[in-house]
Amino acid sequence: MKFRTFLGAAAVLVLAAGSAPAADKDAADTAVEAAKKYGGATISIVWEAGLQSLDPLNYSGPQWEKLTGIKVKVVEVPTDQMFTKIMQDFKSGAGAYDALNVIPSWMPDLARAGALEPLDKYVDKFGYREELQDVAAAYRDNQMQYDGKIYGFPDDGDVMLLYYRKDIFEDPKMKDEFKAKFGYELAPPKDWKQFDEIGQFITDKMAPKVYGAGFFRTAPYPQYMFQERFRMEGGKFFNADTMKATVNSDIGLKVFKEMLAENKFMPPGVEQWNFVDNLAAFLQGTTAMTISWPPYGRWAAGYGSGEQALKWVPKSQVAGKVGYALTPLGRPELGVGFDLSVSATSKNKEAAYLFIQWLNSKKTSIDQLPYTLRDPFRLSHYASEKYRALWPDAPAYLDTIKTSGEKGLLDLSLLQQDKYDEAMTKAISSLWAGEDPKAILDRMAQQFDSITEKVGIENQKAVYKVWAAKPGAYPQ
């Protein structure tokens, strides 16, 4: 899963120090004051294991304890186990967890099961409803509610962006040769045909020093790119009347074949690249295009270099040379994301709620941005003068994130969505391994059908109907 990290409390406070305290209490202050009566208590929070958890371990947890006296116990869980662990705790009634980090596509399943605490009464009690209007609509309208109730606060503006090397795309000789060959300008690709032509052209001209593109290819990342491309080419996941899977259509086969063919103009071994491998190649200047989440843009600009907690990020060799654009076909995937929720079996529900209100608030979230791998998710983040001044191209970066979110496609979100995700992930791994694309897609469709039958066709049909009716489900 997409990583996020933290530069350390000292670095965060540098940004925070630039703004005077609000004259009136805001949502963050309200949460702090209300939480002080629980001082001495401990709340547990489920967080994605690894770099993601450095945020609550190193900043938000210690800061919350300093402000309120409430200790935060971080329970690190691998991504592929988070859904199961949350459901197991709920079914057992143990109440081992208080606050939860939930992937939005899981929300229908968790909410229908009763594993998530409805938050509306707390939102109104602690005056948070108005501040929630500052959350960008893509996240607020699609990732916060189920069946008319609030179950989580969108907390990470995940969306895929296209990154490209401006110095290569703007090189006069490259531009002239490209236009002479293809008849259009060398510019960020508007569709996947252009992406392939541009990628192959740059590889032919510049490899092995620079290849046309590079992607992360190992599980679980590529399935989000498949979801986007499949729908943008006209594909539907299911027959809405029968709920039979249609991922093995001619469109699915076209997308699989194109994804496989693109590896040919990418660096050797790209099939084994993970998030960090792809990041390293782009930051070191080995690839001219890539698609990933917003942190790539900050790190490519060299922002945060030299900070101890980001030592794992390769030093950027392309600072000042990177442009930002929508992905080909113009409707990028709102891949993954995170919501802050409260466990229905928590024994400290109000204390847990107050922690997530504070963490999600305008004041706290902008203090953390852009030091975590949490991505901008509020209108005030996009407009922040501090953020827009952090490097020369930061305004273009934030504007592209904002536009991408407005145009973004929602992840498929059904009952037992984690199992559908696993089926897509395994299928793409088989594609890189050299299996026949049509056979892979037929097997994936059979797995989809099996999951649907176990859930119950009518139950799943009802959930799918609600999801498919949302503006971001299928391109209009």
N, C-alpha and C positions, 0 to 999 in steps of 0.2 A: 504494500500500500504506500501511497505517497507519504514520504517522511515530512516531519517538521521539526525544527530544533529551536534552540534559544541561545542567545549570545551572553546571557548572564545578567543579573539584576543591575549591575553597575552600568552596563550599556543601555539598558532600558531607561534607567533613571536619567540618563543624559537627555533623551528625548522628552521625558516627562518634565524635566526641569525647565524647559523652554516655555511652559505655559503656566499662567497664574491659576491658582485654585478658583473654581467657580464661585461666584458670589452666593448663589442659591444651591441648595442641595440637589444633586442630580441623582440618577438611578444608582450609581456606584456608591455615593455617600449614604443614600437611604439604606442600601443593603448592608453596608458596614455598621451603621448605627443600630439597625434592627438585629444584627447578628451578635452583637456584643453580649447579649444576655445568655448566649450559648457558649461563652468563653470557657475554655477548659475541656470542651467536648472534642471528639475526633470524628471527622467524616471521611469515608472512603470513596474514592473515585476510580472508575474503570477508564483506563487510557490505553491507546495503542502502544504496545511495547516498543522500546528502542528510542530513536531520536525524537519521536513525537512526545514522549513522556518527559523529556527534559524541561519542557515548559512548566508543568505543575510541580515537578521536582525541584527546579532551580529558581523559579520566579513566582508564579501565581500561588503555589502552596505556601511557601515561606512568607510572601507578602500578606496573604490572607490571615495567617497566624499572627503576624505582627500587628495587623490592623484590628483583629477581632478576638484573638486568643483561641481561635478554633484551629486545631491541628488538621492537616490534610494528609491522609494516607493514600498514596498512589498505588493502585493495583494494575500492574502492567500485564497486558494480555496480547498475544499475537493476533494480528488482524483476522486470520481465518478461524480463530477461536472465540472472538468477541461476542458474536451473536449467540453462540451456544452457551457460553458462560453466563451471559445475561439471562437467557431463558432458564438455565438450570437453577440459578439463584432464585428466580421468580417462582418456578414450580415447586421448589423445595420449601419456600417460605422462610428461608434462613435470614434474609435481609442483610447479607454480607456487604452489599454495595449500597451507597447513598446516591451519589451523582454518577451519571453515565455519559460517555462519549459515544454517540450513536451515528452510524452511517445512515443518511436520510432514506435510502432505498429500503432499509429495514423497518421503517416506522410503521407501515400498515400492519405488518406481521406482529410487531411488538405491542402496538396499541390495541389491536383486536384481541390479543392474548391477555391484555390487562397488565403487562409487565411495566408499562410507563405510567407515571403519575400525571394526570391532567394538571396543567399549570395555570389555568385561567384565574382561579381564585387567588393565587399568589401574585400573579401579574397585576391584578386590580388592587389587592391589599397593599402592595409595595410600589404602586404607581409607575409600572414599567411599560404600560401599553403604548403610551405616546412615543417613547424612545424606540420601540420596535418598528415604528413607521420609518425609521432611518435605515433599517435593513433593506438592502436592494431587493426589488420585487421578485427577481428570479429565485432568491432564496426564501424571502418572507412568504411568498404566496405558494411555494411548492414544497418547502422543506420544514415547515414549522407546525402544520396542523394535519390532523386526520379526523374526518367525519365532524368537522366544525370545531374541534377542540385543539388547543395548543398543547403539544407534547414535547417540544424542544425548541431551543433557540439556535438558529443557523449561526455557526461560529467559524466557518472557514469557506471563503469564496472560491472554491475550487472550480476552475474552468480551464480548458485546454487553449493554449495560444500557439501560434506559429512564430518561431524565432528564425531570423535569417541574417546573413552577413551583409550589411549595407555596403561595406567596402568592395565586396565582390559584385554585388548586384548593380552598383553604381560605377564600376570600372568601365571607361569608355570603350576599350577594345572588346571586352566581354559583351557589352551591350550591343555593339555594332555586329559582331559575329553571330550573336544569338538571334537578333532581328533578321539578319540576312538568311538564316537557316530556317526559322520558324514563322516569320512574318508578324510577330508581335513583340512588345517590349519585354525586356528582362525585368521582372517585378515579382512581388509575392504572388504565388500561384492562386488563381481564382477557382480552379477545379483540379481534380486528381490527374487528368491528362497533362495539364500544364506542370503540375508537380513532378510528374515522371519525366517530362521533356527537359525541364530545368535541372532536375537532379542528375540525369544522365549526361547532359551537356557539361555541367561543372565537373563531374567525375572524369569525363573524357579529356577535359582541358587541364585539370589540376591534380588528379590523383597520381601518386599516393599521398601527396602533401595535403590535399583537401579533397574530400568526397562530397558529392552533391547533397547528401542528407544522412542522418542517422536517427534511429528510434530506439527506445527501450523495447525489448522483445520478450523478456521473460515474465512469467506470471507474477502478479495478476494484471499488469498494466495494459497489455494490448487489447483486452476484451472491451475496454471503454472506447478505444479507437474504432473497433469493429462496430460497436453499437452506433456510433456516430455515422460512419461511412455507409453502413447498411441502410439506415433510414434516409440519409440524404440522397442515396441512389434510388429511393422509392420502395424500399423493403418494409414489410410489416412482420413483427415477431410472431403473430398468431392470426388465425382466422377468427374474427371476433364472434362469429356465431357458434362455432364448434370448439374453439380454443385449441385446435390442432396447430402445432408449431409449423411455421412457414419460413424458418430460417434457412432451410435447404432449397430455397427457390433459385431461379436463374440469377437473381440479384445477389443472393448470398454467395453463389459460386463465383460471380464476377468479382466481388469484393475480395474474396479469399485469393483468387488468382492474382489480382493486382497487388495485394499486400505481399504475396510471396515474390512476385517479379521485382518489386522495389528493392528487395535485399541485394539485388545484383549490382546496383550502383551505390550501395552503402559499403562501409568498411568491412573487410573480411571478419567473420565471426560475429556479426551484428545480431544473429539469431540468439546469442547467449547474453546479450547486454541487459543489464538491469538499470534501475533509475540512476545510480551513481556512474556506471560505465558510460551511459549516454551523456550525462552531465559533463563528465570529464572530457569526452571527445569534443563536445561543442565549446566548452570553455578554453580548451587548449588549441582551438582553431582547426581541428581535423575535419569537422563537418560544417557545411554551409547552411543547412536548414535542420531544424528539429521541431517537434511538437511536444509540449509538456505543460506542467502547471506553472503558475506565476513565479515561484521562487527562482526559476532559471533566469528570469529577466533581471532580478536584483543581483544575483551572483555574477552574471555575465558582465554587468556594469562594474563589478569589483566592489559593490557595496557590502560592508561588513568584513572585508578581508583583514586579516591580522587579529581578529577576535578569537580567543582561545576556543570557544565552543563551536566555531566553524572551521577548525583546522582540517576537518575531513573534506571540506569543499576545495577542489583544485583551484589554484590561483588562476584568475581569468587572464587569458592572453588576447581577449577580444573586446576589452572595455572600450566603449565609445564607437564600436563597429557593428552593434547589434540593433536590428529593427524588430518591431513587433507588429503582428498582423493577425487577422482572423484565419482560422484554418481553411483549407480548400472547401469550396461550396458554401462557406460563410455561416454555418450554424455549428459552433464548437460544442463538444460534450461538457456538461457540468459534472465532470467525473469525480465521483466519491463524495467529498464534502464531509462535514461533521456537524452534528447537533449536540447541544448540551441539554441533557434530560435528567429527570429524577426517577429513581427506582420506586416502583409501586410498593415494594416490600421494605423500603428504608424505614429505620426507626428514628431517623433524624431528617425528616422530609423538609421542614422549613429551613433548617440550617443549610441543608444541601441546596435548596432553591436559592437562598440568599447568596451562596457562593457563586452559582452559575449566573445569577443576575449581575453580580459585580464583575465577573470575568467577561461577560458578553457586552457590557455597557459601552456606550460611546467613549467614556473617559478611560476606562481600563484598556479597552481593545486598541485604541489609537496609541496609548502609551507602549503597548507591546509591539505594534506594527512599526516597522517591518522587521523586527528582530526575531520573530518566530517564523516557522514555516506556515503559520496561519496566514491566509491570504485575505486581501481586502474584501469585505462583505457588506459594508455600510456605504451609503451615499456620502457620509462625512469623511470616510476613508479616501474615496476617490477625489474629493475636493480639498483634502488637507493641504494647506500651504507648506507645512513642515515636510510632509511626505513628498510633495511635488518639487521640493527644492533639494532633495537628497543626492541626485546626480542629474546631469544635463538632460537626459532623455526620460526622466521620471514622469513628466507630464504625459508624454506619448504612451508610456507604459501603462499608467493608470487609466488613461482614456481608452486604451485598447482592452484592458480588463473589464472596464465598465460596459463597453459595447458588446464584448464577447458574452458577458453575463446576460445582457438584455436579449441577445439572440440565441442563447444556449439551449441545448437539448437536454432533457432530463434523463437520468439513468432509469432503465427499466426498474419498476418497483412493484413487486407482487408478493403474495404470501410465499414464504420460503425462498425469497429472492437469492439468498446466499447459495442455494443449490443450482439455480439457473446460472449464476455468475461462475460457479465452479465448472459447470458444463461448457460454458464458452471459453473459459481459461484453458481447460484441458484440450479442447478442440484446436485452439490456436497453437498450443505446444506441439500437437500432432502435425499441424501444418508445417511448422519449422523443421520437424523431424523427417519430412519427406513423404508422408502418407498422401494418398489420393484426396484432393480437396472435396470432391463430391461424396466420397465415402465418409469422410470426416463430418461433413454437414448433415448427411443422412443420420449418422449416429447421434449427433448433437440434437437433431430434431426428435429422435426417439427418446433421448434423455429428457428433453423438455416435456414431451407428452407423458412420460412416466411420472415426473414430478407433479404435473398438473392433475393427473388422475389420483395421486395420493392425497393431494390437498383437497380435491373435490372440484370437478369441472365447473359446477354452478358457483361455488364459492369464489374460485379464481376468476371466473368470467365477470363477476360483479366488481372485483378489485381492478381487473384489467380495464373494464369499461370506464371506471373513474379516472384511472391513470391516463388512458388513451385520449380522454376528452380534454386534457390539459393542453394549453397552447404549446408547451415545450416538449410534448411527447412525440408527436410526428410533425415534420415540416408542413406548413399549410400551403 
